[in-house]
Amino acid sequence: MNEGDGAFFRETQHFRQWWMWVLMAIVVLPIWVLAFYQLVLGTKVGDRPAPNVAVVGLWLVFGLLFPYFIYSAGLTVEVRRVGLFYRFRPFHLKFRSIPFDQIINSEAVTYHPMLEYGGWGIRLGKSGVAYNVSGNQGVRVHLVNSKQILFGSLKAEELHRAIQGGKS
């Protein structure tokens, strides 16, 4: 945090679960093997091999860009003097904000990401929108428009206290 940005709470989380990277390897490794065999060794793969340009395209999209996309994705939540700010990279190009006067209350909660929201990421569930990256702890923010937003957090109690402190 910079001294001048007014943030008194900041948390950044990334997708770093081991099981997710195992699944990623299951998808990405065959593409790397295909690209190596066909582009480096010159050995065509399969009965009807894809043209080299298609293999390069597959390798670029699924072998490089997709893993980089997942690696760089993350959630940053800040509590500043004027409200709650959040950004879910790479979907949000800049921070989105919720002014304190739009927040009725917040509560630190334990939730079930799969049951309540269908997993992690930017999710829509029966309780509203969730922004979560890992774990099952978070802060549910109740807004004046009757909507709720859940922010997954490894520091849920601290985030809740920061929101309550900012509101007062």
C-alpha positions as a printed Julia matrix, in Angstrom:
168×3 Matrix{Float64}:
   0.0     0.0     0.0
   1.15    3.46   -0.76
   0.95    6.09    1.93
  -1.21    8.33   -0.24
  -3.78    5.79   -1.46
  -5.84    5.85    1.73
  -6.13    2.06    1.98
  -6.1     0.7     5.49
  -6.8    -2.88    4.47
  -5.55   -4.71    1.39
  -5.58   -8.37    0.45
  -4.56   -9.98   -2.81
  -5.22  -13.64   -3.54
  -4.27  -15.83   -6.5
  -5.32  -19.24   -7.74
  -2.51  -21.38   -6.31
  -4.3   -24.58   -5.26
  -2.22  -27.66   -6.05
  -5.2   -29.6    -7.46
  -5.94  -26.86   -9.94
  -2.4   -27.01  -11.31
  -2.64  -30.81  -11.6
  -5.8   -30.39  -13.71
  -4.01  -27.69  -15.71
  -1.11  -30.06  -16.37
  -3.5   -32.78  -17.56
  -4.84  -30.34  -20.17
  -1.62  -28.54  -21.09
   0.97  -31.34  -21.1
  -0.48  -33.22  -24.12
  -0.48  -29.98  -26.11
   3.19  -29.38  -25.29
   4.02  -32.99  -26.26
   2.1   -32.64  -29.55
   3.86  -29.36  -30.33
   7.28  -30.82  -29.5
   6.8   -33.91  -31.63
   5.34  -32.13  -34.63
   7.16  -28.8   -34.6
  10.56  -29.7   -33.15
  11.04  -33.34  -34.15
   9.05  -33.05  -37.37
   7.05  -36.19  -36.57
   3.4   -35.92  -37.56
   1.04  -37.09  -34.82
  -2.09  -39.15  -35.56
  -3.74  -40.59  -38.67
  -4.81  -37.15  -39.9
  -2.24  -34.75  -38.46
  -3.14  -31.11  -38.04
  -1.19  -28.58  -40.08
   1.71  -26.95  -38.28
  -0.09  -23.6   -38.15
  -2.98  -25.24  -36.23
  -0.54  -26.89  -33.8
   1.17  -23.54  -33.21
  -2.24  -21.95  -32.58
  -3.25  -24.67  -30.12
   0.09  -24.42  -28.34
  -0.12  -20.61  -28.08
  -3.71  -20.56  -26.8
  -3.84  -23.64  -24.57
  -0.15  -24.25  -23.88
   0.85  -20.67  -23.03
  -2.02  -18.16  -22.82
  -4.47  -20.28  -20.82
  -1.95  -21.17  -18.07
  -0.78  -17.55  -17.95
  -4.41  -16.39  -17.7
  -5.02  -18.65  -14.69
  -1.67  -17.77  -13.11
  -2.26  -14.02  -13.41
  -5.9   -14.12  -12.28
  -6.54  -12.87   -8.79
  -8.7   -10.92   -6.43
  -7.63   -7.73   -4.7
  -9.86   -6.22   -2.03
  -9.1    -2.88   -0.39
 -10.87   -0.87    2.26
 -10.13    2.8     1.77
 -11.38    5.94    3.46
 -14.33    6.25    1.06
 -15.41    2.64    0.65
 -14.7    -0.93   -0.4
 -12.69   -1.42   -3.59
 -12.22   -4.68   -5.45
 -10.68   -5.94   -8.66
 -10.79   -9.45  -10.12
  -7.99   -9.61  -12.66
  -8.06   -9.98  -15.63
 -11.83   -9.35  -15.87
 -11.8    -5.95  -14.17
  -9.39   -3.54  -15.83
  -9.64   -1.15  -12.88
 -10.94   -1.23   -9.35
 -14.69   -1.21   -8.75
 -15.98    0.48   -5.65
 -18.79    0.34   -3.15
 -19.09    3.58   -1.16
 -19.66    3.1     2.56
 -23.06    4.83    2.33
 -24.2     1.93    0.09
 -23.19   -0.7     2.67
 -25.75   -1.56    5.36
 -23.65   -4.19    7.08
 -20.99   -6.83    6.62
 -20.35  -10.16    8.27
 -17.46  -12.59    8.33
 -18.8   -15.96    7.19
 -17.85  -19.54    6.49
 -19.51  -20.68    3.27
 -19.51  -23.62    0.86
 -18.09  -22.39   -2.48
 -19.25  -25.4    -4.49
 -22.72  -25.72   -2.93
 -23.58  -22.04   -2.64
 -21.85  -20.59   -5.72
 -20.78  -23.51   -7.9
 -17.06  -23.0    -7.3
 -14.5   -20.22   -7.31
 -14.08  -17.14   -9.47
 -16.78  -14.58  -10.17
 -19.87  -16.6    -9.33
 -23.59  -16.02   -9.08
 -25.4   -17.95   -6.37
 -28.72  -17.87   -4.59
 -27.3   -15.34   -2.1
 -25.92  -13.01   -4.76
 -22.54  -12.53   -6.41
 -19.34  -13.99   -5.01
 -15.76  -13.04   -5.78
 -13.62  -15.84   -4.42
 -10.31  -17.43   -5.18
  -9.69  -20.05   -2.51
 -10.91  -21.39    0.78
 -14.31  -21.11    2.41
 -13.97  -17.93    4.46
 -15.19  -14.53    3.38
 -17.13  -11.39    4.11
 -20.72  -10.97    2.99
 -21.57   -7.33    2.32
 -25.23   -6.3     2.53
 -26.08   -3.31    0.33
 -28.87   -0.71    0.52
 -30.34   -2.06   -2.75
 -30.98   -5.41   -0.95
 -28.17   -7.13   -2.87
 -25.38   -9.1    -1.25
 -21.8    -9.58   -2.41
 -19.48  -12.16   -0.93
 -15.74  -11.5    -1.01
 -13.64  -14.57   -0.32
 -10.85  -13.74    2.09
  -8.04  -15.43    3.95
  -8.37  -12.57    6.46
 -12.17  -12.46    6.77
 -12.35  -11.12   10.33
  -9.81   -8.4     9.55
 -11.65   -7.39    6.37
 -14.97   -7.28    8.25
 -13.45   -5.08   10.99
 -11.93   -2.77    8.36
 -15.31   -2.33    6.63
 -17.08   -1.68    9.94
 -14.33    0.75   10.94
 -14.59    2.59    7.63
 -18.36    2.93    7.97
 -18.08    4.64   11.36
